[in-house]
Amino acid sequence: MAKQRRRAGRARAKRTRRGLLVTIALLVLAAGFITRRVLAPRAMYFLTHRGPLRASEPAADARPGDPPYSAPGEDLTDSDRRALDRVVRQKSGER
């Protein structure tokens, strides 16, 4: 009699565990679908429709005479800058 009760208790515990695992699996599956349908389009829109970078604000460590496209610590002479601009124009197809 005691063995039958132990076996019945084990079977009930297995069914309860199995039911809990099925419930958790269904919740994870539902969360995946919701994430895919709601968050993924927003993330893709954010990645593909970014606004332009704000170039109107000068860098904090820029000197007043620096051109707006120079990086901090970049000390190019005028001839170096002209050569660089020429190379960039050639690469972009402009003449």
TAWOMO-V805237 format. One line per field, one symbol per residue. phi: phi as a letter, one per 30 degrees, with the letter a starting at -180 (. if undefined). burial: I if it has 9 or more other C-alpha atoms within 8 Angstrom, else O. A space follows every 50 residues. Layout:
BEGIN
phi->???
burial->???
END
This chain:
BEGIN
phi->.ddddddddddddddddddddddddddddddddddddcdddddddddcbd ddddcdddddcddeddddcdddicccddddddddddddddddjdb
burial->OOOOOOOOOOOOOOOOOOOOOOOOOOOOOOOOOIIIOOIIIOOOOOOOOO OOOOOOOOOOOOOOOOOOOOOOOOOOOOOOIOOOOOOOIIOOOOO
END
